[in-house]
Amino acid sequence: MTTIGILGAGQAGSTLARAAIAAGYDVVIANSRGPETLRGLVRALGPMARAASAADAAAAADFAVAAFRYTPSDALPVAELAGKVVIDNNNYMPWRDGNFPEVDSGRKTIHELRQEQLPESKVTKAFTHVQFHERHLIRVPSDALPALLRLARPAGAPDRKALVVSSNYPDAVELVTRFYDDLGFDAVDNSPLSESWRSAPGTPMWRHHVDGQSRDELIRNLERAQRITT
């Protein structure tokens, strides 16, 4: 059984844990306050989930998710994540995070900065343009589900949506492609990390993050992206 270490138990981390467990994965989840604060969440997620410290979750993981925003001072379990794929689902939002000159100038993407924090891991941008909360405005009962669950479809479904994956490591892209498929999505490879700006907030593909887009639509929208630097 594959075990996912989810570092971050907010809306994104807890929703991704729910989706992964439904797809048959074991989950070890951590937050910055300690595993004892996650008892209610683990109880709700069921027997395939357990809480741990960040270091223990990283050590137990076959692959991991960094479900929190990037800050230069992040204290990450670097040794425990060495050699492992780490999915980064963060988006660069200066209004929330402040400005990073390397990103604003176009010299680096926010995910390349995360890769520098985890030099021995295989950082992969994924799950950055699918909502982990309900749809606004709710039109039908299913809109109350997080989009990660609401938009999922079986392989071959005519209305299946696609999600982007970017990494400097082809084997990491393959892993995330399989994970996407298990969760009900096609994948579009937009590698390497230096190209991940094409799926950043404000780009053509981003405008479809509420109700999703097909694989062909996503490919076209990635190609239409134009980089704006300051």
C-alpha positions, 0 to 999 in steps of 0.5 A, spaced: 500 500 500 502 506 498 503 511 503 502 519 502 505 524 507 501 530 507 505 536 510 499 541 512 492 539 515 489 546 512 483 545 507 488 543 501 491 538 505 485 535 509 481 535 502 487 531 498 487 526 504 480 525 503 481 524 496 487 520 496 484 515 502 478 514 497 482 512 492 486 507 496 492 510 499 494 510 506 495 517 509 500 520 514 498 527 516 502 533 519 501 540 521 505 545 525 502 544 532 503 537 533 499 530 531 495 531 538 491 537 534 489 532 529 485 527 532 478 530 530 481 530 523 484 523 523 477 520 526 473 523 520 478 520 515 478 513 518 482 508 519 487 509 513 489 515 516 494 517 522 497 523 524 504 524 526 510 530 526 512 533 520 519 529 520 515 522 522 510 523 516 515 525 511 519 519 513 513 514 513 511 517 506 512 513 499 511 520 496 509 527 500 505 533 499 507 540 501 500 543 502 502 550 505 505 556 502 512 558 501 516 562 505 524 562 505 524 561 513 520 554 512 523 549 516 522 542 512 524 535 514 529 535 508 533 529 510 526 525 511 524 527 504 531 526 501 530 522 494 522 522 494 517 526 490 514 532 493 508 535 491 508 542 492 501 545 491 502 552 493 501 558 488 505 565 488 500 570 491 504 576 493 498 580 496 498 574 501 505 572 501 509 578 500 514 579 494 519 575 492 524 579 487 526 572 483 519 570 482 517 577 480 523 578 475 522 571 472 528 569 474 525 563 478 518 560 479 516 559 486 516 552 485 524 552 483 525 556 490 521 550 493 526 545 490 532 549 493 529 548 499 529 541 498 535 539 494 535 532 495 528 531 493 524 531 487 519 537 487 513 537 483 508 542 482 501 539 482 494 540 484 495 548 484 489 549 479 483 545 482 479 548 488 479 544 495 473 548 497 466 548 494 464 552 488 461 559 489 456 560 487 452 553 489 448 551 483 446 544 484 448 540 490 454 537 488 457 544 488 458 543 495 463 538 494 470 541 493 472 541 486 477 536 487 472 531 488 466 534 484 470 534 478 473 527 478 471 522 473 473 515 471 478 514 465 475 515 458 469 519 461 468 524 455 467 530 460 474 528 464 478 534 466 485 535 466 491 538 471 498 540 470 504 537 473 511 540 472 517 537 475 525 537 473 524 529 474 521 525 469 519 519 474 516 524 478 511 526 473 510 519 471 508 518 479 503 524 479 500 522 472 498 516 476 496 519 482 492 524 478 489 518 474 487 514 481 483 521 483 479 522 477 483 526 472 488 526 466 495 530 466 498 535 462 506 535 463 508 542 463 515 541 465 520 543 467 519 547 473 522 553 470 516 553 465 511 552 471 509 560 471 504 558 465 499 555 470 500 561 475 494 565 477 492 570 472 494 565 466 489 563 461 488 556 464 487 559 471 481 562 469 478 555 468 480 553 475 473 553 478 469 548 473 476 545 470 478 544 462 479 538 458 486 535 456 486 539 449 483 545 452 489 545 458 494 544 453 492 550 448 491 555 454 498 553 457 501 555 450 497 562 450 500 564 457 505 570 456 510 571 462 509 578 465 515 581 469 517 587 474 
